[in-house]
Amino acid sequence: MPASTPQRLRSFVTGQVELTRAVAHALKSRPFNPYPYLKPFIERASGVREPPVSATPHTVVYTRGSMRLLRYAAPRRRHRTPILFVYSLINRWYILDFLPGRSLIEHLTREGYDVYAIDWGVPGQDEERLTWDDLLGGLIQTAVRWTLRVSKSRELTLYGYCMGGTMALAYTSLYPEGVRNLVAQATPVDFSKGGLYTLWTSANHFDVDSLVDAYGNVPTPVLESGFLMAAPVQRLTRWLEVCRRIDDPDFVTTFLAMERWGADPVPFPGEVYRQYIKDCYQQNLFPQGLMEVGGERVDLSRIQCSILNVIAEHDTIALPAMSEPLPSLVGSKDVETRRYPVGHIGLSASSKGSTQVWPSISAWIAARSKPMEP
């Protein structure tokens, strides 16, 4: 017979000595993510085990260094134009394929798209010297070519998320061939509007050269500290919320999956980070068309493809004000901005995704994609 809620809570409380030790251990890691230490107690109290993430079937079609190109084939392909996801370098790509029924990639494959995603992997020594030119003209361009080759298409939809959207815009400015549509989701464009992150990365406060020179790739604790300081109370109070809702298996399942993803950050390639902070946050060259990659300016007015600018109204990472100027900066005639009542991660993982966000985005892409021939 399954344990009752009071019994599960009593079991949880009886482990308080272990819990105290686990929290003490966690506090020694600054900044810390308590997930590895507290997960066993949540599992014990709820009877829910950590759910599988990135469950949508996929294959690896290309590798280079730490990067992999993943293909998620549609059960029944209806669109000739494939979709290639370019995710941020800060966290792992699998937030795009979160949980069964809560996966943006799964949704798009069921809509008949041939979907691809770049998994940047875990950067090592070889990635320390990676530049924006290597990133755009090397890795992303190769991913574009392999996507077109495998899908047997001449054009694709480039789908950038967060910093991945910034990179997708920069790529399309420099290498427009083959990009039919571009979705920029929660994408920083005007970095002067970045709130706390703009303040913290200011040249007056942040010596990015010393950081990169000392470490090479930027360590995950350094990156994690920024998100922790931006919302220190919420980082801990959500664990209290899961205790309050310990008898709600759906809530606990989502919570454990989200915390697992949040506890899986990766280092940031050093030279890419150096230019990103200097050119984007400290000098705001990106929206001015003054950022240079491989000796060529990234001029957004060169972009002519159809663009969907996706904004999360409650975003505290890529603030809406950072994304709003995009339509006025590109040369495209077909540009649309759509706003959704979710947060930064909610665009790809919230319960509203399958009903309010993804069908809308999918319909926009479908209207601008070539259908499969009968």
Secondary structure as the mmCIF struct_conf table of DSSP 4:
data_model
#
loop_
_struct_conf.conf_type_id
_struct_conf.id
_struct_conf.beg_label_comp_id
_struct_conf.beg_label_asym_id
_struct_conf.beg_label_seq_id
_struct_conf.end_label_comp_id
_struct_conf.end_label_asym_id
_struct_conf.end_label_seq_id
HELX_LH_PP_P HELX_LH_PP_P1 PRO A 2 SER A 4
HELX_RH_AL_P HELX_RH_AL_P1 THR A 5 THR A 14
TURN_TY1_P TURN_TY1_P1 GLY A 15 GLY A 15
HELX_RH_AL_P HELX_RH_AL_P2 GLN A 16 LEU A 27
TURN_TY1_P TURN_TY1_P2 LYS A 28 LYS A 28
BEND BEND1 SER A 29 PRO A 31
HELX_RH_AL_P HELX_RH_AL_P3 TYR A 35 SER A 46
HELX_LH_PP_P HELX_LH_PP_P2 VAL A 48 PRO A 52
BEND BEND2 VAL A 53 SER A 54
BEND BEND3 THR A 56 THR A 56
STRN STRN1 THR A 59 ARG A 64
TURN_TY1_P TURN_TY1_P3 GLY A 65 SER A 66
STRN STRN2 MET A 67 TYR A 72
BEND BEND4 PRO A 75 ARG A 76
STRN STRN3 HIS A 79 HIS A 79
BEND BEND5 ARG A 80 THR A 81
STRN STRN4 ILE A 83 VAL A 86
BEND BEND6 LEU A 89 ASN A 91
HELX_RH_3T_P HELX_RH_3T_P1 TRP A 93 ASP A 97
STRN STRN5 LEU A 99 LEU A 99
TURN_TY1_P TURN_TY1_P4 PRO A 100 GLY A 101
STRN STRN6 ARG A 102 ARG A 102
HELX_RH_AL_P HELX_RH_AL_P4 LEU A 104 ARG A 110
TURN_TY1_P TURN_TY1_P5 GLU A 111 GLY A 112
STRN STRN7 VAL A 115 ASP A 119
HELX_RH_3T_P HELX_RH_3T_P2 GLN A 125 GLU A 127
TURN_TY1_P TURN_TY1_P6 GLU A 128 ARG A 129
HELX_RH_AL_P HELX_RH_AL_P5 TRP A 132 ASP A 133
HELX_RH_PI_P HELX_RH_PI_P1 ASP A 134 ILE A 140
HELX_RH_AL_P HELX_RH_AL_P6 GLN A 141 SER A 151
TURN_TY1_P TURN_TY1_P7 LYS A 152 LYS A 152
BEND BEND7 ARG A 154 ARG A 154
STRN STRN8 LEU A 156 TYR A 161
TURN_TY1_P TURN_TY1_P8 CYS A 162 CYS A 162
HELX_RH_AL_P HELX_RH_AL_P7 MET A 163 LEU A 174
TURN_TY1_P TURN_TY1_P9 GLU A 177 GLY A 178
STRN STRN9 VAL A 179 GLN A 185
BEND BEND8 ALA A 186 ALA A 186
HELX_RH_3T_P HELX_RH_3T_P3 PHE A 191 LYS A 193
TURN_TY1_P TURN_TY1_P10 GLY A 195 GLY A 195
HELX_RH_AL_P HELX_RH_AL_P8 LEU A 196 TRP A 200
TURN_TY1_P TURN_TY1_P11 THR A 201 THR A 201
BEND BEND9 SER A 202 SER A 202
TURN_TY1_P TURN_TY1_P12 ALA A 203 HIS A 205
HELX_RH_AL_P HELX_RH_AL_P9 VAL A 208 TYR A 215
BEND BEND10 GLY A 216 ASN A 217
STRN STRN10 VAL A 218 VAL A 218
HELX_LH_PP_P HELX_LH_PP_P3 PRO A 219 PRO A 219
HELX_RH_AL_P HELX_RH_AL_P10 THR A 220 ALA A 230
BEND BEND11 ALA A 231 ALA A 231
HELX_RH_AL_P HELX_RH_AL_P11 PRO A 232 ARG A 244
TURN_TY1_P TURN_TY1_P13 ARG A 245 ASP A 247
HELX_RH_AL_P HELX_RH_AL_P12 PRO A 249 GLY A 262
TURN_TY1_P TURN_TY1_P14 ALA A 263 ALA A 263
STRN STRN11 PHE A 268 PHE A 268
HELX_RH_AL_P HELX_RH_AL_P13 GLY A 270 GLN A 275
HELX_RH_PI_P HELX_RH_PI_P2 TYR A 276 GLN A 282
TURN_TY1_P TURN_TY1_P15 GLN A 283 GLN A 283
TURN_TY1_P TURN_TY1_P16 PHE A 286 GLY A 289
STRN STRN12 GLU A 292 VAL A 293
TURN_TY1_P TURN_TY1_P17 GLY A 294 GLY A 295
STRN STRN13 GLU A 296 ARG A 297
HELX_RH_3T_P HELX_RH_3T_P4 LEU A 300 ARG A 302
BEND BEND12 CYS A 305 CYS A 305
STRN STRN14 SER A 306 ALA A 312
TURN_TY1_P TURN_TY1_P18 GLU A 313 HIS A 314
BEND BEND13 THR A 316 ALA A 318
HELX_RH_AL_P HELX_RH_AL_P14 PRO A 320 SER A 323
TURN_TY1_P TURN_TY1_P19 GLU A 324 PRO A 325
HELX_RH_AL_P HELX_RH_AL_P15 LEU A 326 LEU A 329
BEND BEND14 VAL A 330 VAL A 330
BEND BEND15 LYS A 333 ASP A 334
STRN STRN15 VAL A 335 TYR A 340
BEND BEND16 PRO A 341 VAL A 342
TURN_TY1_P TURN_TY1_P20 HIS A 344 ILE A 345
HELX_RH_AL_P HELX_RH_AL_P16 GLY A 346 ALA A 349
BEND BEND17 SER A 350 SER A 350
TURN_TY1_P TURN_TY1_P21 SER A 351 LYS A 352
HELX_RH_PI_P HELX_RH_PI_P3 GLY A 353 VAL A 357
HELX_RH_AL_P HELX_RH_AL_P17 TRP A 358 ALA A 366
TURN_TY1_P TURN_TY1_P22 ALA A 367 ARG A 368
BEND BEND18 SER A 369 SER A 369
HELX_LH_PP_P HELX_LH_PP_P4 LYS A 370 LYS A 370
STRN STRN16 PRO A 371 PRO A 371
HELX_LH_PP_P HELX_LH_PP_P5 MET A 372 GLU A 373
#
